[in-house]
Every structure is written in structure tokens, then in C-alpha cells.
Amino acid sequence: MRTYLSFEAAVADIDARLDELRAVAEKGDSPALAEEIAKLEARSEKALTDLYSSLTPWQKTQVARVQGRPRFSDYLKGLVTEFTALAGDRYFGEDEAIVGGLGRFEGRSVCLIGQEKGNDTESRLRHNFGMARPEGYRKAVRLMELADRFELPVIALVDTAGAFPGVEAEARGQAEAIARSTDACLSLGVPNVAVVIGEGGSGGAVAIATANKVMMLEHAIYTVASPEASASILWRDSSRAQDAATSMKITAQDLLKFGIIDSIIPEPVGGAHRDPAAAVAAVGRAIGEALKSLENMSPEALRETRAERYLAIGRRV
């Protein structure tokens, strides 16, 4: 069953009419009916194209979170072969919000790390909705150090509302774990590429996305805090999340303009959730091109250009 967001009511009405006509058409051949269906299909596609060409930041936030949008596991299945997951941080335990391991991308050995939100109730609970605890970031550090040792490029897929804010996470050193993971990204002597595939939330995203090349899907968001949290902080009113989303400049288009990210990966018409396979393929092409642009750089050059990339953010020209 198709999922429609609140602002897609017009498209939903057209598609409902289409479903009715298709059901009638299945009962018998009718040229007139076929012509009407073709017209409605064109209307539906145009309505979707027009709508998604002018989404507000809050609407993009809804698209980034929508059910059916490809998750880390979908990109893993579509892009990486011979994947071996590696678990545990060797300090406390395993955190399933961050999944990582070694595999082959376009025939080349790589280290893949990313947040997994899950696709149903059981998997969401198992992966803690993609919100990692300290052991998740310490696992990421362990994997990045392993990749550096064996000269394997690191690919990070970001999709998290933020690091887990629970008391037990703070007690185990959440802030320190995020800082060390960010430092591990900056210290890599191998190429690292990050893609924000859904939500890029706060330090939970930065911890694995401090890369040589940072890309975002067209309707993904990347923010210092969720719009709801920001509204609670700024106005003590989480219902003003829409205002916060607009003010914070969280869209890929705004972040490209400010030099926070390097490029935007186009999504299928109507968002990645309408054609997950096409979205996965587009991300794969973008990662391949990014890695190719970095493959001849020395470890020293990779570290220097990566550091300079982040030092340059916010500088006045």
C-alpha cells in the first residue's frame, strides 16, 4: 500500500481515481478507459514533480523520515557484496544502531559504516531507531582504525535523529565517544566518503560523517538538532518545529550553498521511498565517483584536505 504524506493530498486523490479505473479496466478492454488512465497517470506524475520541486524545509523533514525510504540495510544489499559485519567495541558491548563491517563495493574492498533505523517494529527496537549509544561510536572507531591499517576506503551512510540521549549513554561517555569517532574520521589516511541518506542528526551524524566528501540525497536533512528539539530550546514549544526547520537551513540545497556538503544526489520523482532501487543506484554511482576522485591522493594529502575542508566552514571570504 502506498504511503502519502499530509501535503500529498492532491496526488493521493488522483492515484485513488487511477486505482478505481485500473480495477474497472481489468474486467474488460476499453480504449476510452485506457486513454483516461494514461491522462491521469500523466497528471499524477506532473503533480508529484511540481510538488517535490518546491518542498519546504519541514516537508523535506517529513520526506527524510517517511516509512519506506531506503535504510542502511537496503543500500548494503544493493551496493556491497561479500559483506562481513563486525560487532562490539571491545570495551562494553555491541550496539546495533550502528552497523559496520568489511565488504566489496564495485569489486574493491571497503569498510562500510552506517546507522540502521529498521523497517518494522521489531527491527526498529533492535536497532534503537538508529540512535547509537557510546559503544556504537567506539565500534565505529575500531572499524575505521582497522580500515586505515589495511588501506581500505571508508564509506559512511548517515541516517539518525541523533545519538541516544538516555542517562545510561551519558554515564558511559556519550560525548567522549562521539568526539573520538569524529577525530578518527579526521585521522584517516584513506579516503572516506559520507552520504546523508535520510536524517543527519547532530553529533550522531558528524561522528561518522567527517569525511573527505560529504553528499546528501536531495530530500535528506542535516542539522545540529531535530526541528522539534530546536523549537523546544528556542521557543519552549515543540509545536513550532516547522518554524525551526525553516530557520536552521537544514536542507541539502541550503547546505550546499554554505559549503557544508559537496554535492546533492538527485532522488526519484516523489522521493526515494517511491523508487528505492533507483535511489540506491544513484547513491552507488555518487560514491563510486567520489572514491575515484580521491584514489590517487597520499595519506598526508587526504588528512590535510579533509582538515582544511572543515576549517574552511564558516570563514568569511
C-alpha positions in Angstrom: 0.0 0.0 0.0 1.3 3.4 -1.0 2.2 5.9 1.8 1.1 9.5 1.3 2.4 12.4 3.4 0.0 15.1 4.6 1.0 17.6 1.9 0.4 15.0 -0.9 -3.4 15.0 -0.7 -3.8 16.2 -4.3 -1.6 13.4 -5.6 -3.4 10.8 -3.4 -6.8 11.8 -4.8 -5.5 11.3 -8.4 -3.9 8.0 -7.6 -7.1 6.8 -5.9 -9.1 7.6 -9.0 -6.4 5.8 -11.1 -6.8 2.7 -8.9 -10.5 2.7 -9.5 -10.1 3.0 -13.3 -7.4 0.3 -13.4 -9.7 -2.1 -11.4 -12.5 -1.5 -14.0 -10.1 -1.8 -16.9 -9.0 -5.3 -15.7 -12.6 -6.5 -16.3 -12.5 -5.7 -20.0 -10.7 -3.9 -22.8 -11.8 -0.3 -23.3 -9.8 2.1 -25.5 -11.5 5.1 -23.9 -10.7 3.9 -20.4 -7.1 3.3 -21.4 -6.9 6.8 -22.7 -8.3 8.2 -19.5 -5.9 6.2 -17.4 -2.9 7.5 -19.4 -4.1 11.1 -18.9 -4.5 10.6 -15.1 -1.0 9.0 -14.9 0.5 12.0 -16.6 -1.4 14.3 -14.2 -0.2 12.3 -11.2 3.4 12.5 -12.4 3.2 16.2 -13.1 1.6 16.9 -9.8 4.3 14.9 -8.0 7.1 16.6 -9.9 5.7 20.1 -9.3 5.1 19.4 -5.6 8.6 18.0 -5.0 10.3 20.7 -6.9 9.3 23.3 -4.2 9.2 21.4 -0.9 9.5 23.5 2.3 12.2 22.5 4.8 9.6 21.0 7.0 8.1 19.0 4.2 11.6 17.7 3.4 12.0 16.7 7.0 8.8 14.6 6.6 10.2 13.0 3.4 13.5 12.2 5.1 11.6 10.3 7.8 8.9 8.7 5.8 8.2 5.0 6.1 9.5 3.1 3.1 12.5 5.3 2.5 15.6 3.1 1.9 17.5 2.3 5.0 21.2 1.4 5.6 20.3 -2.3 5.1 18.8 -1.6 1.6 22.0 0.2 0.5 24.1 -2.6 1.9 22.2 -5.2 -0.1 22.1 -3.1 -3.2 25.7 -1.9 -3.3 28.0 -4.2 -1.3 28.9 -7.8 -1.8 30.7 -10.3 0.4 29.8 -8.2 3.5 31.0 -9.3 6.9 29.6 -7.5 9.8 31.9 -6.8 12.7 30.4 -6.4 16.2 31.4 -4.9 19.5 33.6 -2.1 20.7 35.9 -4.3 22.8 35.1 -2.1 25.9 31.4 -2.6 26.8 29.4 -4.5 24.2 27.6 -4.4 20.9 25.4 -1.5 19.7 23.1 -2.4 16.8 22.1 1.2 15.9 25.4 1.4 14.1 26.2 -1.4 11.7 29.6 -1.8 10.2 31.9 -4.2 8.6 34.0 -5.1 5.5 32.8 -5.9 2.0 33.3 -5.2 -1.7 32.0 -2.1 -3.4 32.4 -2.2 -7.2 34.8 -5.1 -6.7 37.0 -3.1 -4.3 37.4 -3.9 -0.6 35.9 -1.2 1.6 34.8 -0.6 5.2 31.1 0.3 5.4 29.6 2.0 8.5 26.1 3.4 9.0 23.1 3.9 11.2 20.2 1.4 10.7 16.8 2.6 11.8 14.9 -0.6 10.9 11.8 -1.1 8.8 9.3 -2.6 11.2 8.6 -2.5 15.0 10.9 -5.4 15.8 13.9 -4.1 13.8 13.4 -0.5 15.0 13.5 -1.7 18.6 16.5 -3.9 17.9 18.4 -1.0 16.2 17.1 1.6 18.7 15.7 3.7 15.9 19.2 4.4 14.6 20.2 6.2 17.8 23.6 4.9 18.8 25.0 4.6 22.3 28.7 5.2 23.1 29.6 1.6 22.2 28.3 2.2 18.7 30.7 5.1 18.1 33.5 3.2 19.8 32.8 0.3 17.4 33.0 2.8 14.5 36.4 4.0 15.7 37.6 0.4 15.9 36.4 -0.2 12.3 38.0 3.0 11.0 41.3 2.1 12.6 41.1 -1.3 11.0 40.3 0.1 7.6 43.3 2.6 8.0 45.6 -0.3 8.9 44.7 -2.3 5.8 44.3 0.7 3.5 40.6 0.3 2.8 38.4 3.3 1.9 35.6 4.1 4.4 32.0 4.7 3.3 29.6 6.1 5.9 25.8 6.1 5.4 24.1 8.5 7.8 20.5 8.2 8.9 19.9 9.1 12.5 17.8 11.5 14.5 20.9 11.9 16.8 22.9 10.0 19.3 20.8 8.2 22.0 20.1 10.8 24.8 19.5 8.3 27.6 21.1 8.5 31.1 23.0 5.3 30.6 24.5 6.6 27.4 25.7 9.7 29.2 27.1 7.6 32.1 29.1 5.6 29.6 30.7 8.7 28.0 28.5 9.6 25.0 30.1 12.9 24.3 33.6 11.5 24.6 32.7 8.6 22.2 31.3 11.0 19.6 34.4 13.2 19.9 36.8 10.2 19.4 34.8 9.0 16.5 35.0 12.4 14.8 38.7 12.5 15.5 39.1 9.0 14.0 37.4 10.3 10.8 39.8 13.2 10.6 42.9 11.0 11.3 42.2 8.5 8.5 45.0 8.1 5.9 42.5 6.5 3.5 39.6 8.1 1.5 36.4 8.4 3.4 33.1 9.4 1.8 29.8 10.1 3.7 26.2 10.2 2.4 23.3 11.5 4.4 20.5 9.2 3.2 17.8 10.4 5.5 18.2 12.3 8.7 21.6 13.7 9.6 21.1 14.5 13.3 23.6 16.4 15.4 26.8 14.8 16.7 25.3 11.4 16.0 25.8 12.2 12.3 29.0 14.1 12.5 30.7 11.3 14.4 30.9 9.2 11.2 30.3 11.9 8.5 33.5 13.9 9.0 34.7 12.9 5.6 36.7 14.0 2.5 33.5 14.1 0.5 30.1 14.6 2.1 27.0 14.2 0.0 23.2 14.3 0.7 20.2 12.9 -1.0 18.0 15.6 -2.5 15.4 15.4 0.2 17.6 14.4 3.2 18.2 16.8 6.1 21.4 17.6 8.1 21.0 19.5 11.3 22.6 20.4 14.6 19.4 19.2 16.4 16.0 18.0 15.2 13.4 20.7 14.4 11.3 19.6 17.4 14.3 19.8 19.8 15.3 23.2 18.4 11.8 24.6 18.8 11.8 23.4 22.4 15.1 25.1 23.1 14.4 28.3 21.2 10.7 28.9 22.0 10.0 26.2 24.6 7.3 25.0 22.2 8.0 21.8 20.1 4.9 22.6 18.0 7.0 25.3 16.3 9.1 22.6 14.7 8.1 23.9 11.2 9.5 27.4 12.1 12.7 25.8 13.4 13.2 23.7 10.3 12.9 26.8 8.1 15.2 29.0 10.2 18.0 26.4 10.6 18.8 25.8 6.9 18.7 22.1 7.2 18.1 21.1 3.5 20.7 19.8 1.1 20.2 22.8 -1.1 21.0 25.3 1.7 23.9 23.2 3.0 25.5 23.0 -0.5 25.2 26.8 -0.8 27.1 27.2 2.6 29.8 24.7 1.7 28.8 22.2 4.4 28.3 19.4 1.8 30.0 18.8 -1.5 27.1 17.6 -3.7 23.4 16.6 -3.9 22.3 13.2 -5.2 19.0 13.5 -7.1 16.1 11.3 -5.9 13.4 9.7 -8.0 10.3 11.8 -8.6 8.3 11.8 -5.4 11.3 10.9 -3.2 13.5 7.8 -2.6 10.6 5.9 -1.0 8.7 5.8 -4.3 11.6 4.0 -6.1 14.1 2.7 -3.6 16.1 0.7 -6.2 16.7 3.9 -8.3 17.8 5.8 -5.1 20.2 3.1 -4.1 21.7 3.0 -7.6 22.1 6.8 -7.6 23.9 6.7 -4.3 26.2 3.9 -5.6 27.2 6.0 -8.6 27.9 9.1 -6.5 30.0 7.1 -4.1 32.0 5.5 -6.9 32.7 8.9 -8.5 33.8 10.3 -5.1 36.1 7.5 -4.3 37.6 7.7 -7.8 38.4 11.4 -7.3 40.3 10.6 -4.1 42.1 7.4 -5.1 45.5 8.9 -6.1 45.9 11.1 -3.0 48.5 10.3 -0.4 47.6 9.7 3.2 49.0 13.1 4.2 47.1 14.9 1.4 43.9 13.2 2.4 44.3 14.3 6.0 45.3 17.8 5.1 42.5 18.4 2.6 39.9 16.8 5.0 41.0 19.1 7.8 41.1 22.2 5.6 37.6 21.3 4.4 36.2 21.6 7.9 38.4 24.6 9.0 37.1 26.5 5.9 33.4 26.2 7.0 32.1 29.5 8.3 35.1 31.5 7.2 34.4 34.9 5.8 35.7 35.5 2.3 
